[in-house]
Amino acid sequence: MVDIFDGFYAGKRVLVTGHTGFKGSWLSIWLHEMGAEVIGVGLDPYSEKDNYVLSGIGKRIKADLRADIRDGEKMKAIFDEFRPEIVFHLAAQPLVRLSYDFPVETYQTNVMGTVNVMEAIRATDSVRVGVMITTDKCYDNKEQLRGYKEDDPFGGYDPYSSSKGACEIAIQSWRRSFFNPSEFGKKHHVSLSSVRAGNVIGGGDWAKDRIIPDCIRALEADRPVEIRSPRSVRPWEHVLEPLGGYLLLAQKMWEHPTEYCEGWNFGPEQDSVLTVWDVASAIVKSYGRGELRDVSDPDALHEAQLLMLDIGKVKSRLGWRPRLKAADSVDLTVDWYKRYKTCDVMSLCLEEIENYLRK
Ligand SMILES: NC(=O)c1ccc[n+]([C@@H]2O[C@H](COP(=O)([O-])OP(=O)(O)OC[C@H]3O[C@@H](n4cnc5c(N)ncnc54)[C@H](O)[C@@H]3O)[C@@H](O)[C@H]2O)c1
């Protein structure tokens, strides 16, 4: 496989929380393919059709662990045993609507889970880089027409978004208090950053109330796709885009520990900022059949209408930019869902990564 990181990850011990989930499974596959020793920490996968299950990545990585990030002592014990050098923290309760039903659990997992992972990093002298994954929803959403910049205020209306805003504040605090760049090499040797992606799409995500899984479930069952929030605008991007950004950032943090330990937006270009209806239409077109039905409900739970990320900083300081146009991201996503039943899913993922890297 093309290695755009020049062998950097070969032999590195990399701990990924949330490796059984959608983004974590893709990250683990990519890291494993580059020769990293991947230690995965997560709960059981949600379904037999998840990318983690179908790809079989759990059987290939160095350690495939089931543990709850709400258990701080357990996190420390895992870190102590496996002594990771790089940590990608993705584990979370990531769904807005579910957070209205389970606000306490969402906060426990997202906020205290993140604190527990940072405390495990602090207690383990092998860790040099920590990349904490939050979300574009961590910003105080003013429904504004410009993209959020990294130094915009954190906030969040619903429990999920606000829990991620709270994570950002906790990460900032741990960086100031325990991993301060001015004390690097004297009091600690950790570089800690946070990263915010847009609405991530790609193969193997079957989460409830997310537009792509909703579309595919309906298309597979020959039902119309019901669209709850057709006019909501989101920054859509294929899963490999932010993951490539996280991997690049971690490498830069390793090489220059005090220069990149801050917050970063890994969103798409402006042409991929589209309504839910536009994206669902593109999915149906790429799939080759199906129809959409507007089922907007004026009494629905609050979800942000307009959300965009400003990616000027990652472009100028990291040299990162999205490789895919919106239509390419949709086609790559649909490719997985059209083929997962009939082919070897690990080969499918590796082929998609290879094609992506050649763009
Ligand atoms: N998918 C998106 O559109 C998107 C966009 C922006 C940010 N994010 C963030 O990216 C990360 C990954 O999202 P995803 O879409 O892959 O979610 P996902 O639901 O597919 O995966 C979540 C992972 O977290 C693990 N997990 C959940 N609760 C846990 C707990 N208490 N202890 C241990 N592990 C636990 C699950 O087992 C799973 O492996 C999350 O932090 C999410 O907030 C996702």
The ligand as a MOL file (V3000), in Angstrom:
LIG
                    3D

  0  0  0     0  0            999 V3000
M  V30 BEGIN CTAB
M  V30 COUNTS 44 48 0 0 0
M  V30 BEGIN ATOM
M  V30 1 N -19.2300 9.7030 12.5940 0
M  V30 2 C -19.2410 11.0350 12.5440 0
M  V30 3 O -19.8930 11.6510 11.6840 0
M  V30 4 C -18.4090 11.8350 13.5100 0
M  V30 5 C -18.2050 13.1860 13.2600 0
M  V30 6 C -17.4340 13.9480 14.1430 0
M  V30 7 C -16.8770 13.3310 15.2490 0
M  V30 8 N -17.0970 12.0070 15.4820 0 CHG=1
M  V30 9 C -16.4540 11.4230 16.6580 0
M  V30 10 O -15.6110 10.3650 16.2160 0
M  V30 11 C -15.5740 9.3410 17.2090 0
M  V30 12 C -15.9510 8.0080 16.5950 0
M  V30 13 O -17.2600 8.0990 16.0600 0
M  V30 14 P -17.9370 6.8930 15.2770 0
M  V30 15 O -18.8410 7.4940 14.2900 0
M  V30 16 O -16.9050 5.9320 14.8230 0 CHG=-1
M  V30 17 O -18.8220 6.2450 16.4370 0
M  V30 18 P -19.2290 4.7400 16.6980 0
M  V30 19 O -20.4610 4.7870 17.5270 0
M  V30 20 O -19.2790 3.9480 15.4340 0
M  V30 21 O -18.0390 4.1490 17.5780 0
M  V30 22 C -17.9160 4.4810 18.9350 0
M  V30 23 C -16.8670 3.5990 19.5680 0
M  V30 24 O -16.7660 3.9780 20.9350 0
M  V30 25 C -16.8650 2.7990 21.7360 0
M  V30 26 N -17.4670 3.1410 23.0160 0
M  V30 27 C -18.6540 3.7600 23.2490 0
M  V30 28 N -18.8550 3.8740 24.5810 0
M  V30 29 C -17.7520 3.3210 25.1870 0
M  V30 30 C -17.3670 3.1250 26.5350 0
M  V30 31 N -18.1260 3.5340 27.5320 0
M  V30 32 N -16.1800 2.5090 26.7750 0
M  V30 33 C -15.3940 2.0890 25.7600 0
M  V30 34 N -15.7000 2.2480 24.4680 0
M  V30 35 C -16.8810 2.8520 24.1930 0
M  V30 36 C -17.7560 1.8470 20.9370 0
M  V30 37 O -17.5650 0.5030 21.3860 0
M  V30 38 C -17.2130 2.1040 19.5480 0
M  V30 39 O -16.0440 1.3510 19.3640 0
M  V30 40 C -16.5000 9.8040 18.3200 0
M  V30 41 O -15.7240 10.4240 19.3220 0
M  V30 42 C -17.4070 10.8060 17.6440 0
M  V30 43 O -17.9410 11.7280 18.5510 0
M  V30 44 C -17.8410 11.2410 14.6300 0
M  V30 END ATOM
M  V30 BEGIN BOND
M  V30 1 1 1 2
M  V30 2 2 2 3
M  V30 3 1 2 4
M  V30 4 1 4 5
M  V30 5 2 4 44
M  V30 6 2 5 6
M  V30 7 1 6 7
M  V30 8 2 7 8
M  V30 9 1 8 9
M  V30 10 1 8 44
M  V30 11 1 9 10
M  V30 12 1 9 42
M  V30 13 1 10 11
M  V30 14 1 11 12
M  V30 15 1 11 40
M  V30 16 1 12 13
M  V30 17 1 13 14
M  V30 18 2 14 15
M  V30 19 1 14 16
M  V30 20 1 14 17
M  V30 21 1 17 18
M  V30 22 2 18 19
M  V30 23 1 18 20
M  V30 24 1 18 21
M  V30 25 1 21 22
M  V30 26 1 22 23
M  V30 27 1 23 24
M  V30 28 1 23 38
M  V30 29 1 24 25
M  V30 30 1 25 26
M  V30 31 1 25 36
M  V30 32 1 26 27
M  V30 33 1 26 35
M  V30 34 2 27 28
M  V30 35 1 28 29
M  V30 36 1 29 30
M  V30 37 2 29 35
M  V30 38 1 30 31
M  V30 39 2 30 32
M  V30 40 1 32 33
M  V30 41 2 33 34
M  V30 42 1 34 35
M  V30 43 1 36 37
M  V30 44 1 36 38
M  V30 45 1 38 39
M  V30 46 1 40 41
M  V30 47 1 40 42
M  V30 48 1 42 43
M  V30 END BOND
M  V30 END CTAB
M  END
